């Protein structure tokens, strides 16, 4: 497969002054008019997707260049890392054509151990990203950051507001867990929250994570895909989205979540959606998205490689006996990063299928909760999914 066939090059060259200090663009191999970047040794590849039709906006201005302009002018990282900008996937003859292009590009990049970072377009593109994992033949975890839960409505009517129907109902089913961060209760029907509870999915309302953004880290660390709806950020800090509202995540919290995503050894793709250049007052949203991408890439350079798959002999092991439960709770702490995991036991005959999911990222607070004879909700929900 030749990836160049899917992309249009960056529309305008990046203008640099000779006396300027080294900038973030120095890390990038760029798709220009006469040159497609060599991907050997590349760790992360960003590309734009100019597709808004499932959001019901036929004439949306799809332009990711304002993001690039801001991104490349940021200061370089302290660590050397090879990055590529592949250009843009323009909307196809049909929206299904766009889906197919995103799926094939993500699939090829992931096979080459390159992390795709998708910018622009409506959030239903997450489905095309998800479909890229089908050939990997493993169950995966999806985390979205969204003020709403994009479920419901007519399952046959595929839109950016119900694309999760398509993911959950996809056959073969290779979704193990879904989590959403930052929903606002007055924007979500209670029946959807009840459905999430029945499916043992994790949904955290804005108030639960606003007090301490560190509570999102274990959720993001457990994700294979993170899909970030920019309208989850409050309008005053990210006005360039059709659905931005007065309440939401703060800009610095959005950057921290992006950094957590980059630091996750498990995560292999990252998407930032619902950006509209025509709505972006003074380029504020483009500037924020650029900073989020910078934070994500910095996070990747800080990966510890300590996800405890295989032997855990180098980890600190803590066993907690709960008086009301038949299972002892086993926790592991990494000496490299001080991060915590819970060991959720396999049901009989399920070990191979769920090998990647029985060690669940958690927080020190959840360990303390267990020592107080209280079962962490995350342990219980995972156990129910394993059975």
Buried (B, 14 or more C-beta within 10 A) or exposed (E): EEBEEBBBBBEEEBEEEEEEEEBBBBBBBBBBEEEBBEBEEBBBBBBBBBBBBBBEBEEBEBBBBBBBBBBBBBEBBEEEBBBBBBBBBBBBEEBEEBBBBBBBBBBBBBEEEBBBBBBBBBBBBBBBBBBBBBEBEBBBBBBBBBBBBBBBEEEEEBBBBBBBBBBBEBEEEBBBBBBBBBBBEEBBEEEBBEBBEEEBBBBBBBEBBBEEBEBBBBBBBBBBBBBBBBBBBBBBBBBBBBBBBEBBBBBEBBBBBBBBBBBBBBBBBBBBBBBBBEBBEEBBBBBBBBBBBBBBBBBBBEBEEBBBEEEBEEBEEBEBEBEEBEBEBBBBBBEEBEBBBBBBBBEEEBEEBBBBBBBBBBBEBBBEBBBEEEBBEBBEBBBEBBE
